[in-house]
Amino acid sequence: MSEAQRVTDRFAEFVENFTFDKIPREVVSRAKEVLYDGLGALIAATSPRYDISQVFERFVKETGGAPESQIFGSNLRTNSATAALVNGTFGYYCDVESHHAGAIMHAIAVVGPAALAVGERQHSHGRDVLAAIVLGIDVCCRVSYALSAPALYARGFHPTCVAGTFGSLAAASRLLNLKGAGLRNAFGLAGTETSGLLAWVSDPSEHSRPFNMGLASRHGVFAAHLASCGFGGPPAIFEGKYPLWQAFTGQWHEKELFDQLGTKFKTMELYFKQYACCAFIHPGLDGLLDIRSSEHLDAGDIAHITLRFPKSGYKVIDNNPLRSHCAQYVLALAMAKGYVHFYDILHDQRNNNKQIRDLSSHVEVIGDQELDKTYPDLYRSVIEVKTHSRKTYVRDIVHPRGSPEVPLTKDELKTKFTTLTKDLISKSRADEIATTVNQLEQLSDVRALTSLLAKESVEVAQPASD
């Protein structure tokens, strides 16, 4: 092993030797919860209420491809890379799937679709797909830490796209049994392909935001498949004259790749989301909705809302032109309705609700250097609500609901899945998906699961709006 290939080679060895029997039981259990939760978010995105599914249906029909992997929520099949692209985009579209706080990583939206697409192509055993998902989540989170997710944001890159490509690559490579020089080449090809700008903040369609996750899912699958065919690539993407980190952040924290590698799993650190918006806003939302409920307030009672967020990240949610990442809009919406659903993210409620419109202009976001001390591992937020009657209420939220410290119960996860999918699939199909995911490691062919994610023949009533 040459010095130039030391880091890449060590990390690749972990990937090529990773198997299901190396995963602790509690990690297997959590991974199935993460997949189940992610599929609920993905299925919700295929609703005909959202134009993105029609756009992708046309795209897949026009581009074709070997019918080896399912486009979820439809009857279409295409090649595994395109399926990963489409399903990965669906996976993040509603912005309500799990995420990793410190890595600022929407891992399951990228890794789940990649593992399912390649697993379906390969007729993989369920335990191998589950192992690929756990591995992929670990890889993309570790690469994000090594590059520094805040530094990626500072340069206008989306961490989940840049680092997520390596998670997708790891999952696909394991299912394709890619090893040795081929795997090292695949890492290099993934680094060459990876991208993902934050320019989507100016796209009101909310298409290009989740497209970054679709790209990461697709790029990893494509790189693994191409390398498996014998295509060459830079075999030491993490070091050498032009390493990955030099191009993207100028920072490299090598220890983050290897710290407790194989014993501490990032799957256990994921947060389950309750609200369809940027995770940065969730602690503040928890505090605001607690004040709303406990003090029996509504939007008309509120004179001003102040949200303090870590200074290194507050600009992402301060008057962002994209509603899903705009604290001014999301907090006003939640105060008025008591919840945040994706329909209200796509359709600006300020246009027809004066209370939301007025209150959003009285929401202030402040970057607080004191809160930087635990960022990005914790999104500690302080929310202050002042009423017209001159009362002030404050909540300091360190761990939001759904975090490992304040977990959602299995019943709460099931209720979330049911709420997201009830207008798209029947109760019997929903129950079958839950049972099949829970038994994933026992499936001889993962197609027993992916077949349940195709469009259901039974018509389910569609609501006009939320």
C-alpha positions in Angstrom: 0.0 0.0 0.0 1.5 3.3 -1.0 1.4 6.3 1.3 -0.7 8.2 -1.3 -3.4 5.6 -1.1 -3.4 5.0 2.7 -6.6 6.8 3.7 -8.8 5.7 0.7 -7.5 2.2 1.0 -8.2 1.9 4.7 -11.7 3.2 4.2 -12.4 1.0 1.2 -11.3 -2.0 3.1 -14.0 -1.3 5.7 -16.6 -1.1 2.9 -15.6 -4.3 1.1 -15.5 -6.3 4.3 -18.8 -5.1 5.8 -21.4 -7.8 6.3 -24.8 -8.1 8.0 -23.4 -10.2 10.8 -21.2 -7.3 11.9 -24.3 -5.2 12.8 -25.5 -5.1 16.4 -29.1 -6.1 16.9 -30.1 -2.7 18.1 -28.7 -1.1 14.9 -30.6 -3.6 12.8 -33.8 -2.6 14.6 -33.1 1.1 14.2 -32.2 0.8 10.5 -35.5 -0.8 9.8 -37.3 2.0 11.6 -35.3 4.5 9.5 -36.1 2.7 6.3 -39.8 2.5 7.2 -40.0 6.2 8.1 -38.1 7.1 4.9 -40.5 5.1 2.7 -43.4 7.0 4.2 -41.9 10.3 3.3 -41.0 8.9 -0.2 -44.5 7.6 -0.9 -46.0 10.9 0.2 -43.9 12.7 -2.5 -45.5 10.6 -5.3 -48.9 12.2 -4.7 -50.6 13.6 -7.8 -51.1 16.8 -5.8 -47.4 17.4 -6.5 -46.3 18.0 -10.1 -42.9 16.4 -9.6 -44.3 12.8 -10.1 -45.7 13.7 -13.5 -42.5 15.4 -14.5 -40.5 12.3 -13.6 -43.0 9.9 -15.3 -42.5 11.8 -18.5 -38.7 11.8 -18.1 -38.5 8.0 -17.4 -40.8 7.2 -20.4 -38.7 9.4 -22.7 -35.3 8.2 -21.6 -36.2 4.5 -21.2 -33.7 2.1 -19.7 -33.5 -1.6 -18.8 -36.6 -2.4 -16.6 -34.6 -3.6 -13.7 -35.7 -1.3 -10.8 -39.0 0.1 -9.7 -40.0 3.8 -9.8 -41.9 4.0 -6.5 -45.5 5.1 -6.6 -45.8 4.2 -10.3 -45.9 1.2 -12.7 -42.7 2.3 -14.4 -39.4 0.4 -14.2 -36.0 1.6 -15.5 -32.3 1.0 -14.9 -31.0 1.1 -11.3 -29.2 4.4 -11.6 -32.2 6.3 -13.0 -34.5 4.6 -10.4 -32.1 5.8 -7.7 -32.2 9.3 -9.1 -36.0 9.5 -9.2 -36.6 7.7 -5.9 -33.8 9.6 -4.2 -35.5 12.9 -5.2 -38.8 11.7 -3.9 -37.1 10.6 -0.7 -36.3 14.2 0.2 -39.1 16.1 -1.6 -41.4 16.4 1.4 -38.4 17.2 3.8 -39.8 15.0 6.5 -37.5 11.9 6.5 -34.8 11.3 9.1 -31.5 13.2 9.1 -28.2 13.3 10.9 -27.7 16.6 12.8 -23.9 16.8 13.1 -23.2 15.6 9.5 -26.2 17.8 8.3 -27.0 14.7 6.3 -30.3 13.3 4.9 -28.8 9.9 4.6 -31.8 7.6 4.1 -33.1 9.7 1.2 -29.9 9.0 -0.6 -28.9 5.5 0.6 -32.3 3.8 0.8 -33.2 4.4 -2.9 -29.7 3.4 -4.0 -29.7 0.1 -2.0 -33.2 -0.8 -3.1 -32.6 0.0 -6.7 -29.4 -2.1 -6.9 -30.7 -4.7 -4.6 -33.7 -5.2 -6.9 -31.4 -5.4 -9.9 -29.3 -8.0 -8.2 -32.2 -9.9 -6.6 -30.3 -9.3 -3.4 -31.2 -11.0 0.0 -32.9 -8.6 2.4 -30.1 -8.9 4.9 -27.6 -7.7 2.3 -29.8 -4.7 1.4 -30.2 -3.9 5.1 -26.4 -4.1 5.6 -25.9 -1.9 2.6 -28.2 0.7 4.1 -26.4 0.7 7.5 -23.0 0.9 5.7 -24.1 3.7 3.4 -25.4 5.8 6.2 -22.2 5.4 8.1 -20.0 6.3 5.1 -21.9 9.4 4.0 -22.0 10.8 7.5 -18.3 10.1 8.1 -17.3 11.7 4.8 -19.4 14.8 5.7 -17.7 15.1 9.1 -14.3 14.7 7.4 -15.0 17.5 4.9 -16.8 19.6 7.5 -20.5 20.1 6.7 -20.5 23.8 7.9 -17.6 24.4 5.6 -19.5 22.9 2.7 -22.5 25.1 3.4 -20.2 28.1 3.6 -19.0 27.5 0.1 -22.5 26.9 -1.3 -22.4 23.1 -1.4 -25.1 20.8 -0.1 -23.4 18.3 2.3 -26.0 15.5 1.5 -25.2 15.6 -2.2 -21.4 15.9 -1.9 -20.9 13.4 0.9 -24.1 11.4 0.3 -22.7 10.2 -3.1 -20.1 8.2 -1.1 -22.9 6.6 1.0 -24.7 5.6 -2.2 -21.5 4.3 -3.7 -20.7 2.2 -0.6 -24.2 0.7 -0.6 -24.2 -0.1 -4.3 -20.7 -1.5 -4.2 -21.5 -4.0 -1.5 -24.5 -5.3 -3.4 -22.5 -5.5 -6.6 -19.7 -7.2 -4.6 -17.2 -4.7 -5.8 -13.7 -5.1 -4.2 -10.0 -4.3 -4.6 -9.0 -2.0 -7.4 -12.5 -1.8 -8.7 -13.8 -0.4 -5.5 -11.0 2.1 -5.2 -11.8 3.3 -8.7 -15.4 3.5 -7.8 -14.6 5.8 -4.9 -12.6 8.0 -7.3 -15.4 8.1 -9.9 -17.9 9.0 -7.1 -15.6 11.9 -6.1 -15.4 13.0 -9.7 -19.2 13.0 -10.1 -20.3 14.4 -6.8 -21.8 17.9 -6.9 -24.8 19.7 -5.3 -25.1 23.5 -5.1 -27.3 25.4 -2.7 -28.5 27.4 -5.7 -31.9 25.7 -5.2 -32.8 28.4 -2.7 -34.0 30.5 -5.6 -36.1 27.7 -7.1 -39.8 28.1 -5.9 -40.8 24.8 -7.5 -39.0 22.9 -4.8 -37.7 20.5 -7.5 -34.0 21.2 -7.5 -33.7 21.0 -3.6 -34.6 17.3 -3.5 -32.9 16.8 -6.8 -29.5 17.0 -5.0 -30.4 13.9 -3.0 -31.5 12.1 -6.2 -28.2 13.1 -7.8 -26.2 11.7 -4.9 -28.2 8.4 -5.0 -27.7 8.1 -8.7 -24.0 9.1 -8.8 -23.0 6.4 -6.3 -25.0 3.7 -8.2 -23.6 4.9 -11.5 -20.0 5.0 -10.2 -20.2 1.5 -8.7 -21.8 0.0 -11.8 -19.3 1.6 -14.1 -16.3 0.4 -12.0 -17.8 -3.1 -11.9 -17.6 -3.1 -15.7 -13.9 -2.3 -15.6 -13.9 1.5 -15.9 -10.9 3.1 -14.2 -10.9 6.0 -11.8 -8.6 8.0 -9.4 -7.8 5.3 -6.8 -6.9 7.6 -4.0 -9.7 10.2 -3.9 -9.1 11.3 -0.3 -5.4 12.1 -0.8 -2.7 12.9 -3.4 -2.2 16.0 -5.5 -5.9 16.9 -6.0 -7.8 15.3 -3.1 -11.6 15.6 -2.6 -11.3 18.0 0.4 -9.1 20.5 -1.4 -11.8 21.0 -4.1 -14.8 21.3 -1.8 -13.8 22.8 1.6 -10.1 23.1 2.0 -10.5 21.2 5.3 -9.9 17.5 6.0 -10.6 15.9 9.4 -9.2 12.4 8.7 -10.0 11.1 12.2 -13.7 11.5 11.5 -13.6 8.7 8.9 -12.1 6.2 11.3 -13.3 7.2 14.8 -14.9 4.0 16.3 -15.4 2.7 12.7 -17.4 -0.5 12.8 -18.4 -0.1 16.4 -20.2 3.2 16.6 -23.0 3.4 13.9 -24.3 6.6 12.6 -27.7 5.0 12.1 -28.2 5.2 15.9 -27.6 9.0 15.7 -30.4 9.9 13.2 -33.2 12.2 14.1 -36.8 11.5 13.1 -38.6 14.6 11.8 -42.1 15.7 12.7 -42.4 18.7 10.5 -42.0 19.1 6.7 -39.3 21.7 6.7 -35.6 22.3 7.2 -34.3 20.4 10.3 -32.7 23.6 11.6 -36.1 25.0 12.4 -37.4 21.9 14.3 -36.1 22.8 17.8 -37.6 26.2 17.5 -40.9 24.7 16.3 -40.9 22.3 19.3 -40.6 25.3 21.6 -43.1 27.5 19.7 -45.8 24.7 19.6 -45.2 24.0 23.3 -45.9 27.7 24.1 -48.9 27.7 21.8 -50.4 24.7 23.4 -49.6 25.3 27.1 -50.5 29.0 27.0 -53.5 28.5 24.7 -52.3 31.1 22.2 -53.0 31.6 18.5 -51.4 33.7 15.8 -53.6 36.7 16.6 -52.2 36.9 20.1 -48.5 37.2 19.0 -46.7 40.5 18.7 -43.2 39.2 18.0 -41.2 35.9 17.7 -37.5 35.8 18.1 -35.5 32.7 17.2 -31.9 32.4 18.2 -29.9 29.8 16.3 -26.2 29.0 16.1 -24.5 31.8 14.2 -22.7 29.4 11.9 -26.0 28.1 10.5 -28.7 30.7 11.0 -28.4 32.2 7.5 -29.8 29.0 6.0 -33.1 29.7 7.6 -33.2 33.5 7.9 -35.5 34.9 5.3 -34.6 32.1 2.9 -36.6 32.7 -0.3 -37.5 29.0 -0.2 -40.4 28.5 2.2 -39.2 25.1 3.4 -36.1 26.8 4.8 -37.6 30.1 5.8 -38.1 30.4 9.6 -40.2 33.5 9.2 -42.7 31.6 7.2 -42.6 28.2 8.9 -42.9 29.6 12.5 -45.8 31.9 11.5 -47.5 28.9 9.7 -47.1 26.7 12.7 -48.4 29.3 15.1 -51.5 29.7 13.0 -52.2 26.0 12.2 -50.5 24.0 14.9 -48.5 21.9 12.4 -46.3 22.1 9.3 -47.4 20.0 6.3 -45.7 20.0 3.0 -48.8 21.1 1.1 -48.5 24.4 3.0 -44.8 24.7 2.1 -45.6 24.4 -1.6 -48.6 26.7 -1.5 -47.8 30.0 0.2 -50.5 30.4 2.9 -49.5 34.1 3.3 -51.5 34.7 0.1 -54.8 33.9 1.7 -54.2 34.0 5.4 -53.7 37.5 6.8 -52.6 36.2 10.2 -49.8 34.2 8.7 -48.8 37.0 6.4 -48.7 39.6 9.2 -47.0 37.4 11.8 -44.3 36.3 9.4 -43.2 39.9 9.2 -42.7 39.9 13.0 -40.4 36.9 13.2 -36.8 37.6 13.7 -33.9 35.1 13.4 -30.6 35.9 15.2 -27.3 34.1 14.8 -26.1 33.5 18.4 -22.4 32.8 18.8 -23.1 31.2 22.2 -25.1 28.4 20.5 -22.2 27.7 18.2 -20.5 25.9 21.0 -22.4 22.7 20.3 -23.2 23.2 16.6 -23.5 21.3 14.3 -23.9 18.2 16.6 -26.8 20.0 18.3 -29.2 22.5 16.8 -29.8 24.2 20.2 -32.4 27.0 19.7 -33.9 29.6 21.9 -37.3 30.9 21.0 -39.0 33.9 22.6 -42.6 34.8 22.0 -44.1 38.2 23.0 -47.8 38.7 23.0 -49.9 41.8 22.4 -50.7 41.6 26.2 -47.0 42.1 26.8 -46.4 38.7 28.2 -43.1 36.9 27.2 -42.6 33.2 26.9 -39.2 31.5 26.3 -38.1 28.0 25.5 -34.5 26.7 25.2 -34.6 23.5 23.2 -31.4 21.4 23.0 -32.9 18.1 21.9 -36.0 18.2 19.7 -38.6 15.5 19.6 -37.4 12.7 17.4 -33.8 13.0 18.4 -32.0 10.0 20.0 -32.4 11.8 23.4 -36.1 12.3 22.9 -37.1 9.5 20.6 -40.4 8.9 18.9 -42.1 5.7 19.8 -42.9 2.9 17.3 -46.6 3.9 17.5 -45.7 7.5 16.7 -43.6 6.4 13.7 -46.5 4.3 12.5 -49.0 7.2 12.9 -46.6 9.4 10.9 -46.3 6.8 8.1 -50.1 6.4 8.0 -50.7 10.2 8.0 -48.2 10.6 5.1 -49.5 7.8 3.0 -53.2 7.3 3.8 -54.4 9.1 0.6 -52.1 7.1 -1.6 -52.1 3.5 -0.4 -54.7 1.3 1.3 -54.5 0.3 4.9 -53.8 -3.3 3.9 -50.9 -2.2 1.7 -49.5 0.1 4.4 -49.6 -2.8 6.9 -47.9 -5.1 4.4 -45.1 -2.6 3.9 -44.6 -2.3 7.7 -44.5 -6.1 8.1 -42.2 -6.6 5.2 -39.7 -3.9 6.3 -39.8 -5.5 9.8 -38.8 -8.8 8.3 -36.4 -7.5 5.8 -33.4 -9.6 6.9 -35.5 -12.7 6.3 -36.4 -11.9 2.6 -34.6 -14.1 0.1 -35.2 -11.4 -2.6 -35.7 -7.7 -1.8 -38.3 -7.5 -4.6 -40.8 -8.8 -2.0 -40.5 -5.2 -0.6 -40.0 -3.1 -3.8 -43.0 -4.7 -5.4 -45.2 -3.2 -2.6 -43.9 0.2 -3.5 -45.2 0.2 -7.0 -48.5 2.0 -7.7 -51.4 0.2 -6.0 -54.1 -1.0 -8.3 -56.8 0.0 -5.8 -57.8 3.6 -6.2 -57.4 5.7 -3.0 -59.3 8.9 -2.6 -57.3 12.1 -3.1 -57.9 15.2 -1.0 -58.0 18.6 -2.7 -55.6 20.1 -0.1 -54.4 19.8 3.5 
